[in-house]
Amino acid sequence: MKIRLITAVLACLAGMVPTGASFADRTPAQQSLYQQATKDCNGPHYPCGARPYINYSGGWWGCVEPRSCR
């Protein structure tokens, strides 16, 4: 039973790891883009919250909603 709990916790934590460039690998410009995207995706336009999808090479981002709450 404890193994199942530990596996479930590790699976949840693995889902929280950001994709793309890790925090240590980001340039100041990429970090700024990440902060803007995170702020936008957690703003009032997305009441259920959204995950940023960031294209660092293109310099743009989009917000991916898990489901629509509107």
Backbone torsions as a table, in degrees:
resi	resn	phi	psi	omega
1	MET	NA	-39.9	179.7
2	LYS	-67.1	-32.6	179.1
3	ILE	-64.7	-39.8	177.8
4	ARG	-63.3	-42.1	179.4
5	LEU	-63.9	-45.1	-180.0
6	ILE	-63.9	-41.5	178.5
7	THR	-63.0	-41.9	179.6
8	ALA	-64.8	-42.5	179.3
9	VAL	-64.4	-43.7	179.2
10	LEU	-65.1	-36.8	177.5
11	ALA	-65.1	-40.2	177.1
12	CYS	-65.1	-42.6	179.7
13	LEU	-66.9	-34.6	178.8
14	ALA	-65.6	-32.3	177.9
15	GLY	-71.7	-18.2	-177.9
16	MET	-88.7	-9.4	-179.3
17	VAL	-71.3	126.6	-179.1
18	PRO	-66.9	143.8	177.9
19	THR	-91.9	168.1	-179.0
20	GLY	83.7	-148.7	-178.8
21	ALA	-68.9	133.1	177.7
22	SER	-74.5	167.3	-175.9
23	PHE	-57.7	-40.3	-177.2
24	ALA	-72.1	-25.0	-176.9
25	ASP	-90.9	-7.3	-176.6
26	ARG	-77.1	139.8	172.3
27	THR	-78.9	167.2	177.2
28	PRO	-58.0	-36.7	178.5
29	ALA	-67.1	-40.3	178.4
30	GLN	-68.0	-37.9	178.5
31	GLN	-64.5	-40.5	177.4
32	SER	-62.9	-43.4	177.6
33	LEU	-62.1	-42.1	178.3
34	TYR	-61.4	-44.5	-179.8
35	GLN	-64.9	-41.1	178.1
36	GLN	-64.0	-43.7	-179.3
37	ALA	-65.0	-43.2	179.6
38	THR	-64.0	-41.8	178.6
39	LYS	-63.7	-43.3	-179.8
40	ASP	-66.0	-43.9	-176.5
41	CYS	-73.0	-19.5	177.3
42	ASN	-101.9	12.4	-178.3
43	GLY	-85.6	-172.8	-176.1
44	PRO	-69.8	-14.2	178.9
45	HIS	-71.8	-18.6	-178.4
46	TYR	-126.0	83.9	-174.7
47	PRO	-64.0	-27.1	179.4
48	CYS	-91.2	0.2	-176.3
49	GLY	85.7	155.0	179.4
50	ALA	-148.7	157.8	179.5
51	ARG	-103.7	129.6	179.4
52	PRO	-72.9	137.5	171.5
53	TYR	-110.9	111.7	-170.4
54	ILE	-112.4	129.6	172.4
55	ASN	-105.9	96.6	-176.1
56	TYR	-66.4	-37.7	-178.2
57	SER	-71.0	-30.4	178.7
58	GLY	-89.4	-17.5	178.8
59	GLY	76.9	29.2	179.9
60	TRP	-136.7	165.5	177.1
61	TRP	-144.0	162.9	174.4
62	GLY	-138.8	156.6	-179.4
63	CYS	-107.1	128.9	-178.4
64	VAL	-107.6	115.7	179.0
65	GLU	-85.4	140.2	177.4
66	PRO	-68.5	-34.0	176.9
67	ARG	-161.9	163.1	-179.3
68	SER	-89.2	134.4	178.5
69	CYS	-113.2	6.9	-174.9
70	ARG	-88.3	NA	NA
